[in-house]
Amino acid sequence: MNGFSPKLTRRHFGALLAGSAVTLAAPAILRADTGPRLVVIGGGFGGASAARFARINYPDVNVTLIEPYDSFVTCPYGNLILGGKRELPQITHSYDGLRARGVDLVQNRARDIDPVAKQVTLADDTQIAYDKLIVSPGIGLRWDAIEGYDEAASEIFPHAWMGGDGSQISILRRQLEALPEGGVVGLAIPPNPFRCPPGPYERISMIAHHLKQHNPRAKILAFDAKDGFSKQGLFQDGWAELYGDMIAWIPASQDGTITAVDPQEKVFISEFGERHKVDVGNVIPPQYAAAIARDTGLADDSGWVPVDPLTFAAEAAPDIHVIGDANIGSPMPKSGYVANSTSKQAVAAAIADLRGEAAPGDPVYFNTCYSHLGDDYAVSVAAIFRKDGEGGITATPDSGGLSPRGPLSELAYNRRREAEYADAWYDSITTDMFS
């Protein structure tokens, strides 16, 4: 495509053709004094990484980061709060390090993008001009996908699937602490694609870890809209060894798809009409790209943003590079590590284009996903992704793989070391984002 979607193009060109009255009525535009202007929307794994990388490697470029929150609560390691292995301050990160490096942090929400005038409009109608735009907005939740589940319902059945201010994960933790003796925890797990494929199953593990210590007669019912999941064998081995029959995983083929909920009655309703009473409910709804990507026409009918897998330029607007969970177009999972890894290629490609140069031609992307199942017990999956012969991205054969399977009696050292590696990975990647 050579432009934005018809819907967005008509809207923006209509504003441009309305004449000088529109221009005179528009808010002031914030412009950097000198040098190219790189604006980044979203201060998570993709956006914060992009802003820091640009600031360090392209000192002549003015970098602005637009982010509504004054700190970032990571989704990775959020599950450990549920297991009692972390507290909220330990996964909350300040943007002060980025400010110290010279990133201009605008604490506001991006509301609109004009690809013709190259401007971002904020929630307060301020406009910020850019020469290149990196969009890393994360996900939106499909509130209409499960009958009865909306934002109000999430105060009773929290999703805890977006960091925000940490309130959702805190609600779920308090509910688990107040679970009646022998009570039932229900999880509704979405179909693909969604943020962090192993995340729900680490969550099951961490909830079980908490319950084993404080409410050992409790049960976990994990309703899944799929018949398989990431690292399935490793998770199920760990569940059996660590938690016995506490966890029941119900796949889609066994009526595991939750299609409706009644938060007031605390009921999950499955596809075939079965009603399941729970004491605590964690509903992770289906997902799509965040609103800024959908509302501006960057996303297609799938709800995700198609991009060039080598530059992350949006198909609908080549001057806008979309990274992180919001995009589609490659076999890479929607993970924090992928967002961090691809952010650097997106920045390099954007700056190269500004300079009239070719984008780096042989990018290499990394993904390692660690999952904690208990104390001193973690497993992982890893892969390296490179350009294929058809201009896309593919997993490099024999470049990664899974943790070995086997009884804990034989693999205790391995599981303990993987837990240590996971902690080191978390410290390393958050330093790379925020320092």
N, C-alpha and C positions, 0 to 999 in steps of 0.2 A: 504494500500500500504506500501511497505517497502522501497521505494526510491522515487526519483523525477520522473517527467514525462520522457518518453523515449527520447523526444527531448533534454531536458536538460541533462539527464544522459549521452547520447552519446557525447554531446559537452564537458562536464566536464571530463568524463573519457578519451576522446580523448586527451585532454590537459595533463592529468596525464600520459598517456601512451607515450606521445611524448618524454619523457626522460629528462635528466638533462639539455639539452639546454634550454628547456622551463623554468625550475626552475631558471637557471642562468640569464635569460633575464627578469624575472619577477621583478616588482617594490618591494621596501622594504615593509615589513609587519610590521604594528604598533602593538606591543604586550604590554600588561600591565606587570609590573614587578612581581607582586605576586597576588594570589587569582584568583578565577574564573572570566571570562570575559563575561559580559552581554552586548551585543550591541543592540541598539534600532534604528530602521530606522523610521524616521518620528517624528516630534516634535509637533504634534497636540494633540487633546483630548486624544487619546489613548497613543501615544508615550511619550509625556511629562509626563503624569500621571504615566506611567510605570517606566520611569527613576527616577522620584522623589520617588515613592513608594519603588523601589529597593534600592535607596541610603539611605533612612531612615531606612528601615527594615532589610537590609542585608549589614551591614557596611563592611563586609569582601569581598564583591563583587565589582569588578571594573566595573563601568557603563559608557558606551560611547553612546552618542546620536548623530546620523547623521541626519543633517537637513540643507537644502540649504539656508534657509532664516535666517537672524539675529534676527528676531522677528516673532511673530505669530499673524496673523489677523484672528479672529474667524469668522466662518460663522454664528453661533448664534449671534444675535443682529446686524448682518450686515443689515438686513431688516430695522432696526430702523434708519439707516443712510438715507435710501430712504424716510422715513417719517419725517425726520428732527428732530428726537428725540435723535440721537447720532451723534458724529463726529468720524472720523476714528481713531484718537489717543485713543479714549475711548475703542476701541475693539482691540487694538494692544498691545501685551504683550511681554516683554523682557525675554530672557533666562538667565538673570543675576542671578536670584534666584536659578536656577538649578546649574549654575557654582559655586555659593557660597556653595552649599551643596556637592560639589565634583564630580558632573557629568562632564565628559570630553565631551565638545561640539565640534563636528567636523562640520564646516560649509561647506558642500559639498553635492553633490547628489549621492546617491547610484545607481550604474549602473548595477551591477551583483552580484550574490550570488553563491558561490561554496559550496554546502552542504557536499561534500566529504572532502575537505581541511578545511572547516568551516572558510571561508573568505568572506568578502564583498569587492567588488571592487568599488572604487569611480570614479566619472567622470574624475578625473585627473590621473587615473590608480593606485593611492595608494590603498593598500590592508589593511584591518583591520581584524584581527583574532578574533574569538569568540568561547566561549564554548556553549553559548546559544544565540539565536537571537530572538528578538521581532520585528516583521514587522508590522508597522502601517502606511501604505503609503497613505491611503485615496483612492479617486476615480480618475478615468480617464474619460474623456468625449469622447463619440463615435462620432468623427467628421464626420464619413461617414453615420450616421444614418438619417440625414435630408439633402436632396439634396440642395447644395448651401451653407451649413453651415460648415465652417472650422475656423481655428484659425484667419485668416485674417478677416472673416466675423464677428467674435466676437468683433472686434473693432467698428463695426457699430451696430450690434445687440448683446450687451454683454450678456453673460450668468450669470456673477456675482455669480457663484455657487462654486467657490473655493477661499479661502482667499488669498493665495499668498502674493503679496505686497499691496493688497487693490486696485489695479488699476481698476479692473473690476467693483467693486461696485461704485467706484468714477466716472467712465464713465457713468454708468446708472443714478447716481444722477444728474450729469450735464445735461444729456439729458432730464430728467424730469423737471429740472428747466428751460430749454429752450423750452419746449413743447409749440407749438402755442396755442393760446386761443381756447378752445373747441376742442383740438386735441385728437387723439386716441392713447392709449397705448395698445400694443398687447403683450400677454405672450403666449409662447408655453411651455406646461407642459408635462413632460415625462411619460411614463408608468412605472409601478413598475418592479423591485425594484430600488430605487434611494435614494440618501442621503437626510435625513430629510423629512419624508413624509408630515408633515404639513407646511414645509417651503414655498412652492410656494403660499400658501393661506394666510399666514401671510404677504408675500410680496405684494400680491394683496391689503391687508388691509392697509399696510403702504403707498403704492403708492396712494391709495384712500385718506388716511389721509392727505398726502401732497397736493393732487389736490383739496380737499374740501376747503383748506385754500387759495390756490394760483391760481387755475384754475378750478373753480367749474362746468363749462360747459363741461369739458373734460370727455371722456369715457374710460373705461377699458374693453378690450375684452380678456378673459382668455380662450384660447383654450387648452383643456385637452385630453390627449390620454387615459383617463380612464373615467368610468362612476360613480365613487365615490371616496371620499378621506377622509383622517383623519380629525376627528372633523367636518365633513361636516355640520351637523345641526347647531352647534355652530357658525361656520363661517358665514353661510348664514343668520342666525338670526341677527348676528352683522352687516353684510353688509346692510341688509334691514333697520335696525334701524339707523345706522350711516351715510349711504351713498346713501340711496334711490335707484334710478335706474342707478347710475353711473357705476356699475359693471355688466357685462354680462358673466356668466360662461357657456361655450359651451362644453358639454361632448362628448366623443368619438361617442356615438350613434347618436349625432346630427351633425356629421362631425367636431368634435373637434380635430381630430388628424392632426397636421401639418406635412406634408411630404416633403415640399420644401420651401425655402425662396429665395427671391431676395433682398439682402441687398441694392444694388444700387438704386433699385426702391422702396425700403421699402415696400415689399409685403410679406405676408404669404400666402402659398398655402396649402389648406387642402386636405385630402385624396381623395375627390371626384372632385378635380380640381378647387374649388372655390378660387378666389383670394381676399385677404383682405388687403387693404391699411392701413398702420399704420404710425404714425409719430415717435413713439418710439417703438422699439421691444426688448423684453427680451426673448431670446431663451435658455431654459434649456434643453439641449439634453439628450438622454438616456445615461446611465453610465455603467461602469464596474470598476473593481479594477484597481488601478494605474499601470503604465507600469512596474515597478520593479516586481510586482506580476505576471503579464502576461508574461513578457519576460523571466522570469526564470523558468516557468513551475509550479509555485505554484497554479495559477488559472486553473480551468478546462474549458471545452468548453462553459460554461455559462459566462465566463469572471470574475467570482468571485472565491474566494478561499475556498474550503471545509475544515472545521476544526473539530476537536473533540470539541463538545460544552462544555465539562467539563474542558479542559485544553487549548483549542485554538491552540493545535499543528496542523500544516498543515497535511492533509492526505498524501501529497506528500513528506513531509520531517518532521518527528516527532521532530527534534531538533529545528525547526523554529515555533514560535508561532505567528499567524496572528490575529490581533485585529482591532477593528474599522470598518469603512465602507467597507473595502475590503473583509470581509469574508461572508460566508453563512453557514447555518447549524442549525439555531435556529429561533424561532419566534420573536426574539428581533429586533426592528427597527434599521435602520442605523442612530443613533443619537449620539450627543456628550456625553450625559450622559451614554449611554450604553458603548461607547468606554472607558470612564473614569472608569466605574464600572468594566468592564471585564478585564481591564489592570492589575488590582491587582491580580486577579486569575491567569492570564497568567504568571505573574512574579513568583507568589508563586509556580505554577506548574513547571515552568522551573527550579527554584532553588531546589525544592524538587527532581526533576529528577537528577540534578547534584550531589546531596548528597545521591542518592540511596534510597530516601524515596518516599512514595506514595504522590500523589497530594492531596491537601485538598479536602475532599470527598463530601461536601455538600455546594457548593457555592450558594450564593444568589446575584442576580443582580437587580439593580434598574433602572427604567426609569421614568422620569417625563419630559414632554415636554410642555413648556409654549409658548403661541402665543399671541402677542400683536395685537389688532385690532384697537386701537385708544388711546386717552388720558385716563388714568385710566381705561383701559378696556383690560383685558387679560383673556384667557381661558386655560385649561390644560387637559392633559390626563396622567394618571399614571398607572404603573403596576410593580409588583414584579415577577421575574422569578426564578424558582428553578429547580433542577433535577427532572425528572420524573422517573417512574418505569422501563423505557426501556433504560436508559443511556443517554437520551437527556435532553433538557431544555424545560420547559413549563411555561406559565403564571400561577401564583398562583390564584385560584378562589377568587373573592371578595377582591383582594389585592389593587385595585386601582379604576380606572374608569374615568369618564369625569366630567367636570364642569356641574352644573345643567343648564338646558335650561329654558328660560322664558323671559318675557319682562324686559327691562333695568330698568323700574320704580320699579320693585320688586327686582332686582339683582344688583343694582348699587354698593352697599357695597361689595358684593362678587367679582364683576369684578375689583373693585379698589384694593381689597386685593390681588387678584391673580396677578395683575400687580406689586404690591409690592413684592410678593413672587418670581415672575420671576426675578426681579432685584436682590433680595437677592440670588437666586439660581445662577445667573450669577457671582456675586461677589464671592460666595463660591467656585464654581467649578474652576474658573480661579485661585483663591488662592491655591486650592488643586493641580493645575497643575504646577504653576510657582513660588511659594514662597519658 
